[in-house]
Each structure stands twice: as structure tokens, then as C-alpha cells.
Amino acid sequence: MATIRPFRGLRYDLPSAGDPAELLAPPYDVVDEAGRAALAQRSANNCVHVILPEGDGDEKYGRGAREFAGLVERALTRDAEPSLYVYHQRFTAEGREYTRKGFICLIELTSFGAGPVLPHERTLSGPKEDRLKLMRACGAHLELVFGMFSDPERRWEQAVSAQLGAPVLEARFDGSHHTLYRVADAAAVAAVQGVLEGRSVYIADGHHR
């Protein structure tokens, strides 16, 4: 079974960090050089400074660590209680509006391909080494791995719906509306953990992250 845990998230301290729309960036592997420059100009606190640090060779990882340390000092806050982070992404495709709903959590590591966390594609050693070096330099998990699991009755969503409250981040970016909620209620967290019992999680995107 997939074992998940809440965690004390380190997230943007709003509004002191700035306009949320100026702080976000797409996944690192879809950002080209011009896109990176445009994102970096938006704000000194834009996350692209950390996930795609400047520099040649391995020196960029030290630069990323310094950028991350600066963010921690001036623009981030750490939640006092372990939490799940519910994420809604509203977007339009082929003239119809959709809302993708999920949650951010810790998940127990298992041997690659052994389950209950299952991949669907092969990975490349270069991107894996790159992301691992940056993660180790910063001492933090900087990017999300996108997983999917079967829950046709949407039990996990029912478990957290009464606990959402005001969002901790809300922004329109890259054609989508992004909303993040924090759920610290122990009963709600336990209910979501129960939904994952006996279920597999399939990596849909972010194999290298």
C-alpha cells in the first residue's frame, strides 16, 4: 500500500514575498533560456532562480543553494503543523473549463518499479543526477512528482472538503488559475491516508524530479 504523511511545508510568505503570479514557474524541463530570463526578471523571489540556477557545470548547484537560502530568509515561511496541501488547478481545454484537484504530501520511498509507487516511463541518468545534485545542495525537495491513484468515489476530496478554509496561495499563471490550501486537521489527514491503503500510485509526470 502507498504510505503517505503530512509535512511542515516551506512556502511563500504572502504578501511579503510579492505578487504570487510573479513567483511561479513551469516545471524546469519545459523552460528554455529565454523563458528563464523572463521569469527571473519578474521577481528576485521567483522560484526559477532556485530550480534553474545560473552557472557553469556544478557551480550552478552552489548558486541554487545560495538563492534558496536567500528565499528562506526573506520570502518563505514554514508551517508550524504537519499538513497536507490541497492543490486546485483550473484551466480551459478545447473550449471547456476543468479543475484538476490533488494534494501534496510525503510518500514512502520504495525500490523503483517494485510498487506501490509505479513508473510508466524510463528515466535518463543525466536529468536524474542534475536534480539530485540540486536537491542535495539546497537540502530541500524543490519540485513535485505528479502521481495518480484510483478513487472513483473521490473519498479523499470528501475527507478534506470541510477543512479547506482560506487558500494560502492563489494566482493566475500560464493560462491556469492555481489555488493552494493547507489541511492540518488530524482526522482529515488520517482519512486521506486510509484512502491510499491497498492502492498503487502511478507516476504520471516528474519521473526525473
C-alpha positions in Angstrom: 0.0 0.0 0.0 1.1 3.6 -0.5 2.1 5.2 2.8 1.7 9.0 2.9 2.5 11.5 5.6 1.7 15.2 6.2 4.7 17.6 6.5 5.6 21.1 7.6 5.7 22.9 4.3 8.1 25.7 3.5 6.1 28.1 1.3 5.9 31.7 0.2 5.1 34.1 3.0 2.4 36.3 1.4 2.1 39.2 0.8 5.7 40.0 1.8 7.1 37.7 -0.9 5.3 39.7 -3.6 2.6 39.0 -6.1 2.1 35.3 -6.3 1.7 35.4 -10.1 5.3 36.8 -10.2 6.7 33.9 -8.1 5.6 30.9 -10.0 7.3 29.0 -12.8 6.6 25.9 -15.0 8.4 22.6 -14.5 12.1 23.1 -15.0 12.3 20.9 -18.1 9.9 23.0 -20.2 11.7 26.3 -19.6 14.1 27.4 -22.3 16.8 30.1 -21.9 14.6 33.0 -23.0 11.7 31.7 -20.7 14.1 31.5 -17.8 15.3 35.1 -18.3 11.7 36.4 -18.5 10.7 34.6 -15.3 13.9 35.8 -13.5 13.0 39.4 -14.4 9.6 39.1 -12.8 10.9 38.9 -9.3 14.0 38.2 -7.3 11.8 35.7 -5.4 10.6 33.8 -8.5 11.3 30.1 -7.9 13.2 29.8 -11.3 16.2 31.3 -9.6 16.4 28.1 -7.5 15.1 25.4 -9.8 17.2 26.6 -12.8 20.2 28.4 -11.2 22.7 30.2 -13.3 26.3 28.9 -13.6 28.6 26.6 -15.4 29.0 22.9 -14.5 28.5 22.0 -10.9 28.9 25.6 -9.7 25.2 26.2 -10.5 24.2 24.0 -7.7 26.0 26.2 -5.2 24.3 29.2 -6.8 21.0 27.5 -6.4 21.7 26.8 -2.7 22.5 30.4 -2.1 19.4 31.6 -3.9 17.3 29.2 -1.9 18.9 30.4 1.4 18.0 33.9 0.4 14.4 32.9 -0.2 14.2 31.2 3.1 15.5 34.4 4.8 13.3 36.9 3.1 10.3 35.3 1.4 9.4 31.9 2.8 7.6 30.7 6.0 7.5 27.2 7.5 4.2 25.9 8.8 4.1 25.0 12.5 2.0 21.9 12.0 2.4 18.9 9.6 -0.1 19.3 6.9 -1.4 18.1 3.5 -1.5 20.8 0.8 -4.6 20.6 -1.4 -3.9 22.0 -4.9 -6.6 23.0 -7.4 -5.6 23.9 -10.9 -8.4 25.4 -13.1 -7.8 25.6 -16.8 -9.6 25.6 -20.2 -9.1 23.0 -22.9 -11.0 22.8 -26.2 -13.5 25.4 -25.0 -14.3 23.6 -21.7 -13.3 24.5 -18.2 -11.8 21.9 -16.0 -10.4 21.8 -12.4 -7.7 19.3 -11.6 -7.7 18.5 -7.9 -4.9 16.9 -5.9 -2.9 17.1 -2.7 0.8 17.4 -1.9 2.2 15.0 0.7 5.2 12.9 1.6 5.2 9.4 0.3 7.3 6.4 1.5 10.1 5.5 -0.9 10.2 2.0 -2.4 12.5 0.3 -4.9 11.9 1.8 -8.4 9.2 -0.3 -10.1 8.6 -2.6 -7.2 5.4 -0.8 -6.1 3.2 0.6 -4.7 4.7 3.6 -6.5 4.9 2.6 -10.1 6.6 4.4 -13.1 5.3 4.5 -16.6 8.5 5.5 -18.5 12.2 5.0 -18.5 14.4 7.7 -16.9 17.6 9.2 -18.1 20.7 9.3 -15.8 21.7 12.9 -16.7 18.5 14.7 -15.6 18.3 12.5 -12.5 21.8 13.4 -11.5 21.1 17.1 -12.1 18.0 17.2 -10.0 19.6 15.1 -7.2 22.7 17.4 -7.0 20.4 20.5 -6.8 18.2 18.9 -4.1 21.3 17.9 -2.0 22.8 21.4 -2.4 19.7 23.1 -1.2 18.7 20.5 1.4 15.1 20.5 0.2 12.7 18.9 -2.1 12.0 21.7 -4.6 9.7 20.2 -7.2 6.7 17.9 -7.3 6.3 14.4 -8.7 2.8 14.1 -10.2 1.1 10.8 -9.1 -2.3 9.3 -9.8 -4.4 6.7 -7.9 -7.8 5.2 -8.3 -10.5 6.8 -6.2 -13.7 6.8 -8.2 -15.8 7.9 -5.2 -13.5 10.8 -4.6 -13.2 9.9 -1.0 -10.0 11.8 -0.4 -11.8 15.0 -1.7 -14.7 14.4 0.7 -12.2 13.9 3.6 -10.7 17.4 3.2 -13.5 19.5 1.8 -14.6 20.8 5.2 -11.1 21.8 6.2 -10.0 23.9 3.2 -10.7 27.4 4.6 -8.9 30.3 3.0 -6.2 29.5 0.5 -2.5 30.0 1.4 -1.7 30.9 -2.2 -3.8 31.9 -5.2 -2.6 33.1 -8.5 -3.3 33.1 -12.2 -0.3 31.9 -14.1 0.5 30.4 -17.5 -3.2 30.3 -18.5 -4.3 28.5 -15.4 -5.7 29.5 -12.0 -3.8 27.9 -9.2 -5.1 27.6 -5.6 -3.3 26.0 -2.6 -4.9 25.1 0.7 -3.4 23.8 3.9 -5.1 20.9 5.8 -3.7 20.2 9.2 -6.7 18.5 10.8 -5.6 15.1 12.1 -8.8 13.3 11.3 -8.9 14.6 7.7 -5.3 13.6 7.2 -5.9 10.1 8.6 -9.0 9.8 6.3 -6.8 10.6 3.3 -4.2 8.1 4.4 -6.9 5.5 4.7 -8.0 6.1 1.1 -4.5 5.1 -0.1 -4.4 1.8 1.9 -4.1 -1.0 -0.6 -3.8 1.3 -3.6 -0.9 1.9 -6.0 0.2 5.3 -7.1 1.3 5.8 -10.7 3.9 8.4 -11.6 2.2 10.5 -14.3 4.9 13.2 -14.6 8.1 14.2 -13.0 10.0 11.0 -13.1 13.3 12.9 -13.1 12.2 15.2 -10.3 
